[in-house]
């Protein structure tokens, strides 16, 4: 097989794989990111972070 034929086959496979990925990604249902749970302890956590110098403990 010539090098040009091998390159053509590789390019074709890559393009087809990219097209399949776009179609699969477009048909997947969108799942919204889950909201972060609200902590009753949020004020204490903020105080801890400030006391630590910005490090989350």
PDB file of N, CA, C, O and CB in Angstrom:
ATOM      1  N   UNK A   1       0.850  -1.202   0.000  1.00  0.00           N
ATOM      2  CA  UNK A   1       0.000   0.000   0.000  1.00  0.00           C
ATOM      3  C   UNK A   1       0.882   1.248   0.000  1.00  0.00           C
ATOM      4  O   UNK A   1       1.911   1.312   0.672  1.00  0.00           O
ATOM      5  CB  UNK A   1      -0.960   0.008   1.236  1.00  0.00           C
ATOM      6  N   UNK A   2       0.461   2.189  -0.742  1.00  0.00           N
ATOM      7  CA  UNK A   2       1.249   3.413  -0.789  1.00  0.00           C
ATOM      8  C   UNK A   2       0.965   4.271   0.436  1.00  0.00           C
ATOM      9  O   UNK A   2      -0.065   4.124   1.093  1.00  0.00           O
ATOM     10  CB  UNK A   2       0.953   4.199  -2.075  1.00  0.00           C
ATOM     11  N   UNK A   3       1.875   5.145   0.721  1.00  0.00           N
ATOM     12  CA  UNK A   3       1.729   6.027   1.887  1.00  0.00           C
ATOM     13  C   UNK A   3       0.521   6.945   1.736  1.00  0.00           C
ATOM     14  O   UNK A   3      -0.155   7.247   2.719  1.00  0.00           O
ATOM     15  CB  UNK A   3       3.001   6.865   2.087  1.00  0.00           C
ATOM     16  N   UNK A   4       0.249   7.383   0.530  1.00  0.00           N
ATOM     17  CA  UNK A   4      -0.891   8.281   0.311  1.00  0.00           C
ATOM     18  C   UNK A   4      -2.207   7.575   0.636  1.00  0.00           C
ATOM     19  O   UNK A   4      -3.121   8.179   1.198  1.00  0.00           O
ATOM     20  CB  UNK A   4      -0.908   8.789  -1.146  1.00  0.00           C
ATOM     21  N   UNK A   5      -2.294   6.289   0.279  1.00  0.00           N
ATOM     22  CA  UNK A   5      -3.514   5.533   0.577  1.00  0.00           C
ATOM     23  C   UNK A   5      -3.690   5.365   2.085  1.00  0.00           C
ATOM     24  O   UNK A   5      -4.798   5.510   2.602  1.00  0.00           O
ATOM     25  CB  UNK A   5      -3.476   4.155  -0.110  1.00  0.00           C
ATOM     26  N   UNK A   6      -2.614   5.065   2.780  1.00  0.00           N
ATOM     27  CA  UNK A   6      -2.677   4.903   4.238  1.00  0.00           C
ATOM     28  C   UNK A   6      -3.100   6.209   4.896  1.00  0.00           C
ATOM     29  O   UNK A   6      -3.931   6.202   5.804  1.00  0.00           O
ATOM     30  CB  UNK A   6      -1.311   4.439   4.798  1.00  0.00           C
ATOM     31  N   UNK A   7      -2.545   7.317   4.454  1.00  0.00           N
ATOM     32  CA  UNK A   7      -2.907   8.626   5.012  1.00  0.00           C
ATOM     33  C   UNK A   7      -4.374   8.930   4.730  1.00  0.00           C
ATOM     34  O   UNK A   7      -5.076   9.449   5.598  1.00  0.00           O
ATOM     35  CB  UNK A   7      -2.006   9.742   4.426  1.00  0.00           C
ATOM     36  N   UNK A   8      -4.842   8.611   3.527  1.00  0.00           N
ATOM     37  CA  UNK A   8      -6.243   8.858   3.179  1.00  0.00           C
ATOM     38  C   UNK A   8      -7.179   8.041   4.063  1.00  0.00           C
ATOM     39  O   UNK A   8      -8.212   8.545   4.503  1.00  0.00           O
ATOM     40  CB  UNK A   8      -6.494   8.528   1.702  1.00  0.00           C
ATOM     41  N   UNK A   9      -6.827   6.788   4.326  1.00  0.00           N
ATOM     42  CA  UNK A   9      -7.656   5.934   5.185  1.00  0.00           C
ATOM     43  C   UNK A   9      -7.671   6.474   6.609  1.00  0.00           C
ATOM     44  O   UNK A   9      -8.729   6.530   7.236  1.00  0.00           O
ATOM     45  CB  UNK A   9      -7.139   4.476   5.173  1.00  0.00           C
ATOM     46  N   UNK A  10      -6.523   6.870   7.123  1.00  0.00           N
ATOM     47  CA  UNK A  10      -6.450   7.398   8.492  1.00  0.00           C
ATOM     48  C   UNK A  10      -7.274   8.675   8.613  1.00  0.00           C
ATOM     49  O   UNK A  10      -8.020   8.837   9.579  1.00  0.00           O
ATOM     50  CB  UNK A  10      -4.982   7.669   8.896  1.00  0.00           C
ATOM     51  N   UNK A  11      -7.152   9.574   7.660  1.00  0.00           N
ATOM     52  CA  UNK A  11      -7.914  10.829   7.695  1.00  0.00           C
ATOM     53  C   UNK A  11      -9.408  10.539   7.629  1.00  0.00           C
ATOM     54  O   UNK A  11     -10.192  11.163   8.345  1.00  0.00           O
ATOM     55  CB  UNK A  11      -7.496  11.759   6.530  1.00  0.00           C
ATOM     56  N   UNK A  12      -9.811   9.599   6.778  1.00  0.00           N
ATOM     57  CA  UNK A  12     -11.232   9.244   6.668  1.00  0.00           C
ATOM     58  C   UNK A  12     -11.763   8.696   7.981  1.00  0.00           C
ATOM     59  O   UNK A  12     -12.853   9.073   8.412  1.00  0.00           O
ATOM     60  CB  UNK A  12     -11.446   8.217   5.551  1.00  0.00           C
ATOM     61  N   UNK A  13     -11.015   7.818   8.618  1.00  0.00           N
ATOM     62  CA  UNK A  13     -11.449   7.233   9.892  1.00  0.00           C
ATOM     63  C   UNK A  13     -11.566   8.313  10.960  1.00  0.00           C
ATOM     64  O   UNK A  13     -12.522   8.312  11.736  1.00  0.00           O
ATOM     65  CB  UNK A  13     -10.466   6.133  10.352  1.00  0.00           C
ATOM     66  N   UNK A  14     -10.616   9.226  11.011  1.00  0.00           N
ATOM     67  CA  UNK A  14     -10.656  10.292  12.017  1.00  0.00           C
ATOM     68  C   UNK A  14     -11.853  11.207  11.786  1.00  0.00           C
ATOM     69  O   UNK A  14     -12.532  11.589  12.739  1.00  0.00           O
ATOM     70  CB  UNK A  14      -9.350  11.111  11.991  1.00  0.00           C
ATOM     71  N   UNK A  15     -12.117  11.559  10.539  1.00  0.00           N
ATOM     72  CA  UNK A  15     -13.252  12.437  10.232  1.00  0.00           C
ATOM     73  C   UNK A  15     -14.566  11.748  10.571  1.00  0.00           C
ATOM     74  O   UNK A  15     -15.459  12.376  11.140  1.00  0.00           O
ATOM     75  CB  UNK A  15     -13.237  12.848   8.747  1.00  0.00           C
ATOM     76  N   UNK A  16     -14.699  10.479  10.236  1.00  0.00           N
ATOM     77  CA  UNK A  16     -15.928   9.743  10.564  1.00  0.00           C
ATOM     78  C   UNK A  16     -16.105   9.620  12.073  1.00  0.00           C
ATOM     79  O   UNK A  16     -17.223   9.753  12.571  1.00  0.00           O
ATOM     80  CB  UNK A  16     -15.906   8.346   9.922  1.00  0.00           C
ATOM     81  N   UNK A  17     -15.032   9.371  12.804  1.00  0.00           N
ATOM     82  CA  UNK A  17     -15.121   9.273  14.264  1.00  0.00           C
ATOM     83  C   UNK A  17     -15.544  10.605  14.866  1.00  0.00           C
ATOM     84  O   UNK A  17     -16.338  10.635  15.806  1.00  0.00           O
ATOM     85  CB  UNK A  17     -13.775   8.827  14.861  1.00  0.00           C
ATOM     86  N   UNK A  18     -15.025  11.703  14.335  1.00  0.00           N
ATOM     87  CA  UNK A  18     -15.415  13.025  14.837  1.00  0.00           C
ATOM     88  C   UNK A  18     -16.886  13.294  14.541  1.00  0.00           C
ATOM     89  O   UNK A  18     -17.589  13.862  15.376  1.00  0.00           O
ATOM     90  CB  UNK A  18     -14.535  14.128  14.211  1.00  0.00           C
ATOM     91  N   UNK A  19     -17.358  12.895  13.365  1.00  0.00           N
ATOM     92  CA  UNK A  19     -18.765  13.101  13.021  1.00  0.00           C
ATOM     93  C   UNK A  19     -19.675  12.288  13.932  1.00  0.00           C
ATOM     94  O   UNK A  19     -20.714  12.780  14.372  1.00  0.00           O
ATOM     95  CB  UNK A  19     -19.018  12.729  11.556  1.00  0.00           C
ATOM     96  N   UNK A  20     -19.295  11.056  14.215  1.00  0.00           N
ATOM     97  CA  UNK A  20     -20.088  10.220  15.130  1.00  0.00           C
ATOM     98  C   UNK A  20     -20.105  10.840  16.517  1.00  0.00           C
ATOM     99  O   UNK A  20     -21.147  10.854  17.171  1.00  0.00           O
ATOM    100  CB  UNK A  20     -19.523   8.779  15.194  1.00  0.00           C
ATOM    101  N   UNK A  21     -18.974  11.351  16.975  1.00  0.00           N
ATOM    102  CA  UNK A  21     -18.914  11.969  18.305  1.00  0.00           C
ATOM    103  C   UNK A  21     -19.821  13.190  18.384  1.00  0.00           C
ATOM    104  O   UNK A  21     -20.475  13.408  19.403  1.00  0.00           O
ATOM    105  CB  UNK A  21     -17.471  12.366  18.649  1.00  0.00           C
ATOM    106  N   UNK A  22     -19.869  13.985  17.326  1.00  0.00           N
ATOM    107  CA  UNK A  22     -20.731  15.172  17.315  1.00  0.00           C
ATOM    108  C   UNK A  22     -22.195  14.757  17.366  1.00  0.00           C
ATOM    109  O   UNK A  22     -22.984  15.358  18.095  1.00  0.00           O
ATOM    110  CB  UNK A  22     -20.461  16.036  16.060  1.00  0.00           C
ATOM    111  N   UNK A  23     -22.562  13.741  16.603  1.00  0.00           N
ATOM    112  CA  UNK A  23     -23.959  13.284  16.584  1.00  0.00           C
ATOM    113  C   UNK A  23     -24.349  12.716  17.942  1.00  0.00           C
ATOM    114  O   UNK A  23     -25.422  13.024  18.460  1.00  0.00           O
ATOM    115  CB  UNK A  23     -24.173  12.222  15.481  1.00  0.00           C
ATOM    116  N   UNK A  24     -23.486  11.890  18.520  1.00  0.00           N
ATOM    117  CA  UNK A  24     -23.795  11.288  19.822  1.00  0.00           C
ATOM    118  C   UNK A  24     -23.898  12.377  20.882  1.00  0.00           C
ATOM    119  O   UNK A  24     -24.792  12.332  21.726  1.00  0.00           O
ATOM    120  CB  UNK A  24     -22.715  10.244  20.221  1.00  0.00           C
ATOM    121  N   UNK A  25     -23.007  13.344  20.850  1.00  0.00           N
ATOM    122  CA  UNK A  25     -23.031  14.425  21.837  1.00  0.00           C
ATOM    123  C   UNK A  25     -24.272  15.292  21.658  1.00  0.00           C
ATOM    124  O   UNK A  25     -24.813  15.797  22.642  1.00  0.00           O
ATOM    125  CB  UNK A  25     -21.763  15.285  21.724  1.00  0.00           C
ATOM    126  N   UNK A  26     -24.728  15.474  20.434  1.00  0.00           N
ATOM    127  CA  UNK A  26     -25.899  16.301  20.181  1.00  0.00           C
ATOM    128  C   UNK A  26     -27.197  15.638  20.585  1.00  0.00           C
ATOM    129  O   UNK A  26     -28.174  16.328  20.879  1.00  0.00           O
ATOM    130  CB  UNK A  26     -25.960  16.662  18.740  1.00  0.00           C
ATOM    131  N   UNK A  27     -27.233  14.314  20.606  1.00  0.00           N
ATOM    132  CA  UNK A  27     -28.474  13.610  20.931  1.00  0.00           C
ATOM    133  C   UNK A  27     -28.564  13.239  22.403  1.00  0.00           C
ATOM    134  O   UNK A  27     -29.605  12.771  22.865  1.00  0.00           O
ATOM    135  CB  UNK A  27     -28.597  12.363  20.089  1.00  0.00           C
ATOM    136  N   UNK A  28     -27.491  13.443  23.134  1.00  0.00           N
ATOM    137  CA  UNK A  28     -27.520  13.107  24.558  1.00  0.00           C
ATOM    138  C   UNK A  28     -28.350  14.139  25.305  1.00  0.00           C
ATOM    139  O   UNK A  28     -28.203  15.336  25.058  1.00  0.00           O
ATOM    140  CB  UNK A  28     -26.085  13.034  25.143  1.00  0.00           C
ATOM    141  N   UNK A  29     -29.217  13.706  26.210  1.00  0.00           N
ATOM    142  CA  UNK A  29     -30.012  14.696  26.947  1.00  0.00           C
ATOM    143  C   UNK A  29     -29.130  15.545  27.860  1.00  0.00           C
ATOM    144  O   UNK A  29     -28.167  15.054  28.449  1.00  0.00           O
ATOM    145  CB  UNK A  29     -31.102  13.997  27.775  1.00  0.00           C
ATOM    146  N   UNK A  30     -29.471  16.809  27.963  1.00  0.00           N
ATOM    147  CA  UNK A  30     -28.689  17.717  28.804  1.00  0.00           C
ATOM    148  C   UNK A  30     -29.048  17.496  30.258  1.00  0.00           C
ATOM    149  O   UNK A  30     -30.222  17.539  30.627  1.00  0.00           O
ATOM    150  CB  UNK A  30     -28.929  19.192  28.407  1.00  0.00           C
ATOM    151  N   UNK A  31     -28.060  17.263  31.074  1.00  0.00           N
ATOM    152  CA  UNK A  31     -28.275  17.106  32.512  1.00  0.00           C
ATOM    153  C   UNK A  31     -27.678  18.338  33.177  1.00  0.00           C
ATOM    154  O   UNK A  31     -26.471  18.571  33.116  1.00  0.00           O
ATOM    155  CB  UNK A  31     -27.626  15.768  33.069  1.00  0.00           C
ATOM    156  N   UNK A  32     -28.534  19.111  33.804  1.00  0.00           N
ATOM    157  CA  UNK A  32     -28.074  20.340  34.451  1.00  0.00           C
ATOM    158  C   UNK A  32     -27.182  19.987  35.635  1.00  0.00           C
ATOM    159  O   UNK A  32     -27.404  18.970  36.292  1.00  0.00           O
ATOM    160  CB  UNK A  32     -29.276  21.210  34.910  1.00  0.00           C
ATOM    161  N   UNK A  33     -26.181  20.810  35.915  1.00  0.00           N
ATOM    162  CA  UNK A  33     -25.344  20.553  37.087  1.00  0.00           C
ATOM    163  C   UNK A  33     -26.158  20.643  38.366  1.00  0.00           C
ATOM    164  O   UNK A  33     -27.052  21.481  38.494  1.00  0.00           O
ATOM    165  CB  UNK A  33     -24.175  21.537  37.139  1.00  0.00           C
ATOM    166  N   UNK A  34     -25.840  19.779  39.299  1.00  0.00           N
ATOM    167  CA  UNK A  34     -26.596  19.763  40.549  1.00  0.00           C
ATOM    168  C   UNK A  34     -26.208  20.971  41.392  1.00  0.00           C
ATOM    169  O   UNK A  34     -25.027  21.300  41.498  1.00  0.00           O
ATOM    170  CB  UNK A  34     -26.347  18.446  41.333  1.00  0.00           C
ATOM    171  N   UNK A  35     -27.189  21.628  41.987  1.00  0.00           N
ATOM    172  CA  UNK A  35     -26.857  22.774  42.842  1.00  0.00           C
ATOM    173  C   UNK A  35     -26.125  22.309  44.095  1.00  0.00           C
ATOM    174  O   UNK A  35     -26.335  21.199  44.583  1.00  0.00           O
ATOM    175  CB  UNK A  35     -28.132  23.554  43.228  1.00  0.00           C
ATOM    176  N   UNK A  36     -25.271  23.173  44.598  1.00  0.00           N
ATOM    177  CA  UNK A  36     -24.549  22.817  45.815  1.00  0.00           C
ATOM    178  C   UNK A  36     -25.508  22.877  46.997  1.00  0.00           C
ATOM    179  O   UNK A  36     -26.323  23.795  47.093  1.00  0.00           O
ATOM    180  CB  UNK A  36     -23.333  23.760  46.041  1.00  0.00           C
ATOM    181  N   UNK A  37     -25.414  21.916  47.883  1.00  0.00           N
ATOM    182  CA  UNK A  37     -26.315  21.935  49.039  1.00  0.00           C
ATOM    183  C   UNK A  37     -26.016  23.126  49.949  1.00  0.00           C
ATOM    184  O   UNK A  37     -24.861  23.519  50.115  1.00  0.00           O
ATOM    185  CB  UNK A  37     -26.197  20.621  49.832  1.00  0.00           C
ATOM    186  N   UNK A  38     -27.037  23.673  50.517  1.00  0.00           N
ATOM    187  CA  UNK A  38     -26.870  24.825  51.404  1.00  0.00           C
ATOM    188  C   UNK A  38     -26.569  24.307  52.798  1.00  0.00           C
ATOM    189  O   UNK A  38     -27.332  23.528  53.369  1.00  0.00           O
ATOM    190  CB  UNK A  38     -28.143  25.740  51.406  1.00  0.00           C
ATOM    191  N   UNK A  39     -25.459  24.747  53.327  1.00  0.00           N
ATOM    192  CA  UNK A  39     -25.063  24.335  54.680  1.00  0.00           C
ATOM    193  C   UNK A  39     -25.552  25.356  55.686  1.00  0.00           C
ATOM    194  O   UNK A  39     -25.450  26.563  55.466  1.00  0.00           O
ATOM    195  CB  UNK A  39     -23.526  24.167  54.786  1.00  0.00           C
ATOM    196  N   UNK A  40     -26.083  24.862  56.791  1.00  0.00           N
ATOM    197  CA  UNK A  40     -26.453  25.775  57.871  1.00  0.00           C
ATOM    198  C   UNK A  40     -25.198  26.326  58.527  1.00  0.00           C
ATOM    199  O   UNK A  40     -25.242  27.330  59.239  1.00  0.00           O
ATOM    200  CB  UNK A  40     -27.344  25.064  58.915  1.00  0.00           C
ATOM    201  N   UNK A  41     -24.073  25.654  58.277  1.00  0.00           N
ATOM    202  CA  UNK A  41     -22.817  25.989  58.942  1.00  0.00           C
ATOM    203  C   UNK A  41     -21.942  26.892  58.073  1.00  0.00           C
ATOM    204  O   UNK A  41     -20.743  27.006  58.326  1.00  0.00           O
ATOM    205  CB  UNK A  41     -22.056  24.715  59.299  1.00  0.00           C
ATOM    206  N   UNK A  42     -22.509  27.527  57.069  1.00  0.00           N
ATOM    207  CA  UNK A  42     -21.700  28.271  56.100  1.00  0.00           C
ATOM    208  C   UNK A  42     -20.936  29.424  56.753  1.00  0.00           C
ATOM    209  O   UNK A  42     -19.786  29.670  56.391  1.00  0.00           O
ATOM    210  CB  UNK A  42     -22.588  28.809  54.985  1.00  0.00           C
ATOM    211  N   UNK A  43     -21.537  30.130  57.693  1.00  0.00           N
ATOM    212  CA  UNK A  43     -20.845  31.233  58.355  1.00  0.00           C
ATOM    213  C   UNK A  43     -19.621  30.764  59.118  1.00  0.00           C
ATOM    214  O   UNK A  43     -18.581  31.421  59.098  1.00  0.00           O
ATOM    215  CB  UNK A  43     -21.786  31.950  59.294  1.00  0.00           C
ATOM    216  N   UNK A  44     -19.743  29.638  59.784  1.00  0.00           N
ATOM    217  CA  UNK A  44     -18.600  29.082  60.520  1.00  0.00           C
ATOM    218  C   UNK A  44     -17.504  28.663  59.556  1.00  0.00           C
ATOM    219  O   UNK A  44     -16.321  28.868  59.830  1.00  0.00           O
ATOM    220  CB  UNK A  44     -19.036  27.882  61.384  1.00  0.00           C
ATOM    221  N   UNK A  45     -17.890  28.078  58.429  1.00  0.00           N
ATOM    222  CA  UNK A  45     -16.887  27.672  57.446  1.00  0.00           C
ATOM    223  C   UNK A  45     -16.132  28.886  56.909  1.00  0.00           C
ATOM    224  O   UNK A  45     -14.914  28.833  56.745  1.00  0.00           O
ATOM    225  CB  UNK A  45     -17.547  26.904  56.291  1.00  0.00           C
ATOM    226  N   UNK A  46     -16.837  29.969  56.638  1.00  0.00           N
ATOM    227  CA  UNK A  46     -16.181  31.176  56.133  1.00  0.00           C
ATOM    228  C   UNK A  46     -15.207  31.726  57.164  1.00  0.00           C
ATOM    229  O   UNK A  46     -14.116  32.178  56.818  1.00  0.00           O
ATOM    230  CB  UNK A  46     -17.222  32.246  55.763  1.00  0.00           C
ATOM    231  N   UNK A  47     -15.604  31.686  58.433  1.00  0.00           N
ATOM    232  CA  UNK A  47     -14.716  32.166  59.495  1.00  0.00           C
ATOM    233  C   UNK A  47     -13.472  31.286  59.579  1.00  0.00           C
ATOM    234  O   UNK A  47     -12.365  31.786  59.780  1.00  0.00           O
ATOM    235  CB  UNK A  47     -15.452  32.188  60.857  1.00  0.00           C
ATOM    236  N   UNK A  48     -13.655  29.968  59.423  1.00  0.00           N
ATOM    237  CA  UNK A  48     -12.509  29.052  59.463  1.00  0.00           C
ATOM    238  C   UNK A  48     -11.557  29.324  58.302  1.00  0.00           C
ATOM    239  O   UNK A  48     -10.339  29.320  58.481  1.00  0.00           O
ATOM    240  CB  UNK A  48     -12.986  27.587  59.422  1.00  0.00           C
ATOM    241  N   UNK A  49     -12.107  29.559  57.121  1.00  0.00           N
ATOM    242  CA  UNK A  49     -11.264  29.811  55.951  1.00  0.00           C
ATOM    243  C   UNK A  49     -10.481  31.100  56.140  1.00  0.00           C
ATOM    244  O   UNK A  49      -9.296  31.165  55.813  1.00  0.00           O
ATOM    245  CB  UNK A  49     -12.115  29.884  54.665  1.00  0.00           C
ATOM    246  N   UNK A  50     -11.141  32.127  56.668  1.00  0.00           N
ATOM    247  CA  UNK A  50     -10.458  33.400  56.898  1.00  0.00           C
ATOM    248  C   UNK A  50      -9.366  33.238  57.950  1.00  0.00           C
ATOM    249  O   UNK A  50      -8.272  33.779  57.796  1.00  0.00           O
ATOM    250  CB  UNK A  50     -11.463  34.483  57.336  1.00  0.00           C
ATOM    251  N   UNK A  51      -9.655  32.499  59.010  1.00  0.00           N
ATOM    252  CA  UNK A  51      -8.666  32.303  60.072  1.00  0.00           C
ATOM    253  C   UNK A  51      -7.480  31.487  59.574  1.00  0.00           C
ATOM    254  O   UNK A  51      -6.356  31.658  60.046  1.00  0.00           O
ATOM    255  CB  UNK A  51      -9.308  31.610  61.280  1.00  0.00           C
ATOM    256  N   UNK A  52      -7.739  30.595  58.613  1.00  0.00           N
ATOM    257  CA  UNK A  52      -6.671  29.753  58.070  1.00  0.00           C
ATOM    258  C   UNK A  52      -5.814  30.498  57.052  1.00  0.00           C
ATOM    259  O   UNK A  52      -4.806  29.967  56.587  1.00  0.00           O
ATOM    260  CB  UNK A  52      -7.265  28.509  57.428  1.00  0.00           C
ATOM    261  N   UNK A  53      -6.190  31.684  56.713  1.00  0.00           N
ATOM    262  CA  UNK A  53      -5.449  32.415  55.690  1.00  0.00           C
ATOM    263  C   UNK A  53      -5.854  32.009  54.288  1.00  0.00           C
ATOM    264  O   UNK A  53      -5.046  32.067  53.361  1.00  0.00           O
ATOM    265  CB  UNK A  53      -3.969  32.203  55.870  1.00  0.00           C
ATOM    266  N   UNK A  54      -7.114  31.595  54.128  1.00  0.00           N
ATOM    267  CA  UNK A  54      -7.600  31.249  52.805  1.00  0.00           C
ATOM    268  C   UNK A  54      -7.552  29.775  52.490  1.00  0.00           C
ATOM    269  O   UNK A  54      -8.063  29.359  51.451  1.00  0.00           O
ATOM    270  CB  UNK A  54      -6.829  31.977  51.797  1.00  0.00           C
ATOM    271  N   UNK A  55      -6.957  28.971  53.348  1.00  0.00           N
ATOM    272  CA  UNK A  55      -6.898  27.534  53.111  1.00  0.00           C
ATOM    273  C   UNK A  55      -8.184  26.891  53.596  1.00  0.00           C
ATOM    274  O   UNK A  55      -8.635  27.155  54.711  1.00  0.00           O
ATOM    275  CB  UNK A  55      -5.675  26.905  53.813  1.00  0.00           C
ATOM    276  N   UNK A  56      -8.772  26.048  52.763  1.00  0.00           N
ATOM    277  CA  UNK A  56      -9.979  25.325  53.180  1.00  0.00           C
ATOM    278  C   UNK A  56      -9.534  24.120  53.976  1.00  0.00           C
ATOM    279  O   UNK A  56      -8.760  23.293  53.493  1.00  0.00           O
ATOM    280  CB  UNK A  56     -10.862  24.897  51.952  1.00  0.00           C
ATOM    281  N   UNK A  57     -10.025  24.024  55.198  1.00  0.00           N
ATOM    282  CA  UNK A  57      -9.577  22.912  56.044  1.00  0.00           C
ATOM    283  C   UNK A  57     -10.467  21.711  55.875  1.00  0.00           C
ATOM    284  O   UNK A  57     -10.241  20.681  56.510  1.00  0.00           O
ATOM    285  CB  UNK A  57      -9.543  23.325  57.506  1.00  0.00           C
TER     286      UNK A  57
END
